[in-house]
Amino acid sequence: MGKIRIVTDSTSDIPREVRERWGITMIPLKVHFGEEEYSDAVTIEPAQFYEKLQQASKLPTTSQPSPVDFVEVYERLGAEPGTEIISFHLSAALSGTYQSAVLAKSMLEDKIDVTIIDSKSASYGFGMLVVTAARLAAEGKSKEEILEAVETLRQRRKLYFLVDTLEYLQKGGRIGKASAMLGTILNIKPILSIDDEGEVHAVEKVRGHKKAVARIIELLKGNLGSMRVNITIGYATDRSEAEAMEAQLREHFDVAEVDYTLIGSVIGTHVGPGVIAVFMSPA
């Protein structure tokens, strides 16, 4: 039986050491500050990105990999006969990355076995699916077994982003300037998630950070009840806030495992450097 290779893009926000441990191939999106172009998580890391973001008068733009970028990776990984590739990508509702991968597959004319997955999610919301797939591939599971396990996890995992400031949502055109100004005055903290169609939506808007964290915990308890859980906490610049979130989550959940990840430049462009994200799934 041939080897199963796992591919993703940089928006999965999987730490480099985790990708290397499980043999995950990552294709970067591009980040543009004016005329300056960077490869996400390759030539610009989160710390550098957020420093530039806070100094920028305009939001950076991002662009997906080209179909040729995907073809090159698929051909390299598929050179060994019998290789099967599973390629997981940022929600098609948020980016053209998935479509680039689909076009790349069509360009290969079925010479390589590639399965393209629209994660209908973002950041570690699908990063956890990728890591799970890679672990199962390392255990020798079949493609069908991996896809079934990943779909089960996708349906059961929950994620919430807590945005510290409305500035970046306003700059990105997701809310109006007047709403942003009023929200700032009232100390509004939006709680964001991603729906079943892969679109970002505001779950609630809560006054104050402490109340917002408490509300996220309530939502997660409603989602996962008393289950034993795995947690990944995403943050941009302030790990101490992420650690404070972990401490509060441990007070309310039977925690099997906690990991941390950095929110990368694509998501960070829209939510800013103060974002905290919680990704939770049954253990």
N, C-alpha and C positions, 0 to 999 in steps of 0.2 A: 504494500500500500504506500502511495506517495505521501509526502509531507504536506501538512496544512500550514500555510503562512498567513499571518494576520497583518493587515494594513489599516492605517487610520490617517487622519489629518491632524494638524497641530491644534485645532480647536477642541480636541478631546481632553486637553490639559493633563495628560498623563506625565508624571515626572520622568525625567530622562533615565534615572536609574531603574525605574520600573519597566520602561520600554526595553532597556538593554537586558534586564534580567529575564524577560519573557520573549525576547526576540521579536518585538513589535516594530514594524516598519512605519515611520511617520513621514507624511508628505506635508510640507509647510504651506500655509497661506502666505500671502504677501501683505506687508503693512507699509503704508506710504505717508510720510510726513512731508508734504509738499513734493519736492523733487527727489527726496531721499527714499529709497526703497529698501526694505528689510525682509528677510525670510523669518517668519514667526517661529520662535523657539530654536532658531538656528543662528542667525546673525543678530537677533535682538532677543534678549531674555526679559522676563517680566520686570525686574528691578529697573533696568534701563528704559524700558517702555514707559513705565508709570512716571518716571522722572521727566521724560520728554513730554508725556501727556499733560502733566500739570503746568508745564511751561508753554504749551502750544496755545495760540490764539484760536485756531480752528482744529476741529477733531481730525485725526488721521483718517485715511480711508483704507479699506482692505480689499483684496482681490483673491479669487480662488485660483488654485493651480490649474494649468491648462490640461486638456486631454493628453497632450504629448508628455507632460510630466508624469501622468499616471501610466501611460503606455511604457515609458522607460522603466518604471518600477515593476510593473507587472511582467514585462519581458525578462528582467533580471531575476526576479523571484521564481518565475515559471520556467526557467531554463532547464531545470531538472525534470525529466519525464515523470508524470504522475502527480506533480504538485497541484494542489488546490489552494486558491487564494480566497479569503473572505475579507472584504474591504468595507469598513464602517466609516460613515461620514456625517458631518454636521447636518442638521435638519434641512431638507430641501426647501422648506418654507423660509429659511433664513439666509441661504447662500446657494450659489450655483455650483458648489463643490461636488455635490452628489451627481449633478448632471454631467460635469466634466468626467467623472469616473465612469458613468454609463456610456458616454461617447467613446472613451478610451477602450472599453470592453468591445464595443462594436467595431472599432478599428482593428482589433486583434483577430476578428473573423473566427472566433471560437477556437483559436489555436491554443489558448490557455484557459483553464477552468477558473473563472472569476465570478464570485457572487458579490454583488454590490448591495449594501444595506443602507437605507435611509434611516438614520437613528431616530428621527423625529425628536431630537433633543440637542443639547449643547453642553460644552464643558465636560466635567466629570459625570454629568448625567448620562452621557454615552461612553465616557472614558472607562467607567466601571464595567460596561458591557464588553468593551475591547479587551480589558485585562482578564475578565472571566473567560472569554473565548480563547485567549492565548494560553491560559492555564490549562484549559481542557484540551487544547491541541497538544500541549506538552505531555499530557497524560495519555495521548493516543486516541482520543475520542474521534469519532467520525464527524464529517461536516454536518450531517443531519442532527446528530446528537448535540453538537455545539450550537447550532441555530435554534434548536428547541430550548436549550437551557438559557440562552441569551434572551429569547422572547419571553420566557417565564420571568426572568429577572427584570426585563424592561417593564412588564406590567405591574410588578410589585414594588419597584424602587420609587422613592419620592425625593423631590428636590425643591429647595426654596433659596432664593437669593435675597439678601437684605441690602438695600442700597442706602448708603450713608448720606448722599446728597443728590438733589434733583438736577444739578448742573449739567451732568453729562447726558441724561435723558433729554434735557431741553436742547442742548447743543446738537444732539443727533436727530432732533425733530420728532421725538416720540411723545413729548408733551409741549404745550405752548409756554411762551415766556411768562405770561401772567400767572399761569398755574404753578410754574416753577418758583416764581417770586413769592406767591402766597404760601406755597408749601414750605419754603425755606423759613419764612416768618413763623409759621405754625409748627416748625420742627417735625414735618411729616417724613416718615421713613417708609417708602414703598416696599412691600413684600412681593417679589416677582416669582413666577414659576413658568413652566412650559406645558402647554396643553397637549392633548392627544394628537393634534394635527401638526405639532412641532412649532407652534407660534408662542412667542413670549407674551405673557399677560400679567396684569397686576392682580394679585389675589386680594390684597387689602392695602390700605394706607393707614398707618398707625402713628400716633404722635409719640415721639421719643424712642430712643434706642432700646431701653429696657423693656418697654411695653411691646415693641416689635419682636424682640427675642422671645419674650413670654408667649406671644401669639404664634410664632413659628413652632414652638414646643407644643402648644395646644393642637395645632394643625397636624403635626407629626404623630402625636398620640392618637388623634382621630384616625389617621391613616394606618398606623401600624400597631396600635394598642399595646399589649404587654409582650409582644414578640421580642426575642433576643435579636439584636440588630448589629449590623456593621455600619460604621459612619465614616464618611470622608468629609473633611471641612476644607473648603476652598477660601483663600484670601488673596488679597493683592499686595499689600505692603505691611500690614500690621498683624504679625503672628500672635501678639498678645491678646488681641480681640478674638482670634480664632481659638486660642487656648481657653479664654473665658467662656466661649460658647461650648467648648467640649465639657468643661466643668459643669455647666448647667444641664447639658444633655445627660450627663452621667447621673444626675440627681433624679432623672425621670425615666430612664431606659435601662434595660438589661443589656449592657454593651459588650459585645464579643471582641470587637476590634475597632480602633480609630486610626485613620491615616489623614495626612494633610496633603494638599496640592495647591499650587499657585494658579490663580485665574489668569489666563493668558491675554494677549493683546486684543484679540478679536472681540471677546466678551467684554474685556476691560475698557475698550473704546466707548461702550455705551453705558456702563455702570459706574466707571470711575474707580479711583484707587482705594476707596473706603469700603468696597463691597465685601460681604461675608456670605458664603454659600454653604448649605448643608445638603449632602447627598446621603440618603439612608436606605438600607435594604435589609430584609430579613437575613439573619446569619445562616 
